Amino acid sequence: MSVPLAPDHLADHPDAHRLLASLPQAVVLLEEGRTIAALNPAAEQFFGQSVRRLVGTRLRDIMAISDRRLLERLSDSEAPVSAREVVVQIKGRGARRIDISVAPVADSPGWQVVTLQDNSAAEALGDDSGGPDNAVLRGPEIMAHEIKNPLAGIRGAAQLLARKIEDKDRALTDLITGEVDRVAGLIERMQKLSGRTTPPVEACNLHEAARRAIDVLNAANGGRAHRFRLVEEFDPSLPSVLGSPDGLVQVLINLLSNAAEASQEAAEPRVTIRTRFASGLQLHVGDDGAPLRLPIEVRVSDNGPGIDPSMRDHIFEPFVTTKKSGQGLGLPLVRKLVRDMNGRITHDRDDEGGLTHFRIHLPLARETRTRPRRKPA
């Protein structure tokens, strides 16, 4: 007796294509010969290529598996296979540690469905462990008093200067006083790190924060033309995110400054900041395990040589730096600020495109306004 694939009570439900498109896991349909026949948007993001380029490509040409035992089991298209923590090489994107599941397609000999879960990204999206990073970031608390005094002097000098210059030039002095106030506020919040408290969050206009960060970057360059090309790819339709306005500015200043410095080694230095809606990403927080979606992505990219592969898994750890004069605290602080906003930050390298990407994922303000804040670790 056959069982209908689409019972009457499911007739008005989303079809299979929509369901697959909604999954956060990468799903790939292989025809005979392990050639890609179809895939969902998460798989496009996993491979860093569009569906048009991937369909018709053999899976082994874009994903290399070094485990021989797994390769032998995958060669049997009629047997289901599942493996965890497998290291693979993705064409143009480097090494990834993934979970992989392969199952035969019913009534279609030689066809397989492959599900891929990138654990490298999952680790970066994991919860804070608490101790080490917070302990190291207490340094600014100790230095706060010494920093606040010169900041007050800078602010006073800017106010005096504003009285003596023409109106057209006061935007610069306003920028100075505004940045002094923002940095002073950050220092006050950083003083509270020892208590593991988090600053309050509110609805933020992501693009206002990005513009502010770009203005600071321009001012730091003395108003001269950049030695790199700054490309803005903003989606103006994005809604407000839940975060800290000053924290967002600080995060973007750090990432843009790092990208600008890294790109200087390129023949044509270029930094790109992009905002977009990235569906499917969610983070489980709280004791009840309630899912919190992080659908807004901010990506800062540069065309520099990239981070040494041996250091890529440690760049968010304190005192890890590739700069000769660096302290190795910038990216740990960025991660702390992002996580205080219930967001997450990840890093990846596109070797084929010659690009380094830092991606920030943030929650929507309207979906999290009534959600309780996460308890400190």
N, C-alpha and C positions, 0 to 999 in steps of 0.2 A: 504493500500500500504506500503510495507516494504522499509526501507531506508538502503542501503548497509553500513556496518560498516567500510569498507576500500575503499573509492572512488578511482578511477583510478589515480587522481592527487596526492594521498598520497601513492601510491604504493612503491615509492622509499624512503619514509621517515622512521625514526627509528620506530621499533615496540614498542608495549606497554611495554614490559619488559625493554627495554633500557630507555624509558621515565620514568618509575617508579624508575629505578636505579639512574637516574639523579636528582630526586627530593631531596631537602634538608630536607623536612618534612618526618617524619616517617610514613610509610603506611603499614598497616597490613590487610591481608585478613583472615576473620574468616569463618569457615564452621559451620554447625549446632552444637549447644552446645557451641558456642563461643570458638572453638578450633582453634589455629593458623594453617592456611593452607599454607600461603606464606607471605613474607615480603620483603621490600627493604633494601639496605645497611644502610640507615639512621635509620631504625628501629632497626637493629642490634646494631648500636652505641647507640641508645637511651636506649635499655635494657642492653647493655654491654654483650651480648651473641651472639653466632654465629647462623646462620640460622638452622644449623643441630640440635642444642640444643633446639631451640624455636619451630620449626615445630612439631605439635602434642601436644603442651602444651596448657592448658586452659589459656586464658588471665587473669582470676582472680587469677591464681596461681603465676603470676609474677607481676601483677599490681593491687593493692588494692585501691578501690574507697570508701571513707567514706560517701559521699553524698547519702543518701538513695533515695531521689527523682530522682537523676540521674540514680541510679541503676535500679529503677523501669521502667524508660523510656527506658533504654538500653535492658531490658528484652523483649521488643517488637521488634523482629527482622525485622518487616516490616515497621517500622516508622523511618524516619531520625531524628537524634538528634545532636545538636551542643551546646557546653557549653564552657565558657571561665573561666580562672583563677580557675581551679579545682585542689585541692590538692590531690595527689595520692602518694602511697608508692610503689616504684619500688624495687623488690626483689634484695637485695645485693647492692642497690645504694641509699637507703633512700628516703626522701620526695622530690617531685617535684611539681611545680605549672605549669599546662599545659592547653592548649586549646585542646579540643577533638571534633572531628566530626565523626559521625557514619551514614552510609547510607546503605540501602539494595542493594543487587546485583540483577540487572534486570534478570528475568526469572530463578532465582536460589533461591527458598524459603529457608529461614533460614540462608543464607549467608550474610555477612556484610563486608563493607570496613571501616576501622578505620584510621583516620588521627590524628597524635599526634604532637603538637608543644610545645617544652620545653621552657616555659617562664622564668625559673630560669636562663638558659643559655643566653636567649635573653637579660635579664636585664644586665648581665655581659658584653654583647657585645654592649650595648647601648652607646650613646655619652656621653662625659664628660659634667657635668653640669657646670663646671667652677670654681666657687668661693672657696668652703671650702678646697678642696685638694690643690689647687695651693697656697692658702694663708698659709697653714701649711707648705708646702714644701719650703717656702721662708727662713726657718731657716738656711739652708746651705749658702744662700747668705750672711747672717749676719756673719757667722762663716768663710767665705771663706778666708779672710785675715789671720786669725790665723792658718788655716789649711795649707795654701800654704807655709808658712815659714818653718815648720818642714818637709814638703814634699821636699822642695829644699835641706834641710840638708841631708835627706835620700838619695836623688839622688846623691849628691856630695860624700857622704861616699861610696856609691856603686861603683862610678867611681874610687875612690882611691883604693878601695879593689880590683877592677878588675885588676889593675896594678901589684898587689902583689901575685896573685894566678895563678895556672897553667891553661892552655887553657881549659882543660877538665872541669874545675869548673866555667868557665865564663858564662855558660848558666844561672846560678843562678843570677849572678849580672846583666846580661842582662834582666832577668825577672824582677828584682827589678826596674831597671831604666825604663823599659817599662811600668810597672804597675804604677809607680809614674807619668809618663807622661800621662797615660790614666786617672788616678784619677784627676790630675790637669785639664785635659780637661773637665772632667765631672763637676768639680766644676765651671769652667768658664761658662758652659752651664746652670748649675743650678742657677747661678747668674742672668740669664736672665728670670727666671720663673716669676718674678714679672711683666714682660712685656708680658707674655703668648706667647712668641716666641717658635718655635720648631727648633731643630737642622736640618741641611740638611741631606737628605737621599741619599743613593747610593746603587748600587748592592753589596750585601754581600754574602760571602761564609759562610753559616750557620754552617758548620762543623768546619771551622777554628775558629769561635767564640766559639764553644763548646769545642774544644781542648784547646783553650787558658784558658777558665774558669776552665777546669779540671786541667791544669797545675798550675794555681793559687791556687786551692784547695789543690793540692799535696804539693806545696811549703809552704802553711800556716800550713800544718801538719808536717812540718819539715823534709819531706822526709821519714818519718816513714810509716810503713804499716797502711793502713786505719783500723779503728775500724768498718768499714762497707764494704760491697762488692759493688763496683761500676760497673754496667752493662751498656754497650753501645749497643744500637740497632739503628744504623744509616742506612739510605737509601742513598747509595752513588750516586744514580741517580738523586737526587733532584737538580733542577736548583737554581740559585742565587735568593735571596729574596731582597726586597727593605727595607732598614733599615739603622741603624747607627752601624758600626762595634763595636765601643767602648760601645755603649748602649746595644747591644746584649750581649757582654761579661759581663757587669755589671749585667744585668738581670739574666743571667745564673749562675753567681757566687752567687747571693743572693738566687736563688731557690735551687741550689745544696747544699749550706751551710745550709739552713733551713731544707732540706730533710735529710741531714746527721745528723743534731742534733736531728730531730724528730725520726729517725730510731734507735737511741741508746737504746731506751726502748724495742726494739724487741729482741727475743732470738738470731736471726741471722740477724743483721742489713743489709739492702740492699737498695740501691738507683739505680734507672734506669733512664737513659736519652734516649729518643727515638725520632727519626725524621721520618716523613712520609708525604705522599700526602693524604690530606683529602678533597675529592671533595664535592661540594655542599654548602660550607659555603661562604656566601657573606655578605658584609656590605654596606649599602647605605650611601654615604657621598656626601657632596656638596649641593649647592642650587638646582641643577638640578636633584638630586636624582639618579645620575648615579651609578650603582652597581659596587662595587669594591670587587673582589673575594679575599678570604683569604685561599688559598688551602694548605698552608704549615703549618704543625703542629709540634711543639716541645713539648714533654711531659716529665716532671720531676716527678717521682713517688718515694714514700718511703713506707716501710712496718711498719711504726710507728703506734701509737694508734689513730692518726687522731686529728683533731681539734674539740673542744667541739661543739656539734650541735647547741647550743645557739649562738655561735659566727661565724658560717660558713658564714652567710649572711653579715658579717661586716668586714671580714678580710682585705679587701682592703681600709678600712676607717682609717684615721690617729688616732694614739694612741690606736688602738685595738691590743692587743698582748697577747699571752699565756705564754710568757717568763717572769721570775721574774725580770730580769735585762733589758728586752727589752724596746725600746722606741715606738714601734708601727709605725715606719715610713718606714721600709724596703719594705713591700708589696705595700703601696701607691706609693712609688717611682718607684717600678717595673712597676706598672700599668701605671704611667705617661710616663715612658720611652717607653713602648710597644705602647701606644696610639700615642706617638709622631712619631712612625714609621708606623702609620695607621694600626697597629695590634690590637689584643685584647687578653686578658688573662682571663681564667676561672679556677674554682676550683671545684672538685667533689670528693666524697668519695665512694669507693667500699667496702662496709661493708663485703660482702661475701668473697672477696679476701683479705681483710685486707690491702688495699692500699689507699693512698692519692695521687691524681693526680693534677698537675698544668699544664694546657695546654695553649700554646701560639700559636696563629694563625696569620700568616704573609702573605702579598701579594707577588706575583712574581715580580721580577725586570723588566722582559721584558714586562709585561702587564701593568705596571704602570709608565713606564719611561716618557711617555709624558703626564701623567695625572697631572693636577694642584694640588698643595698641598692644603689640607683642611685649610680653614680660621680659625684662632684662635677663640675660643668662646668669 
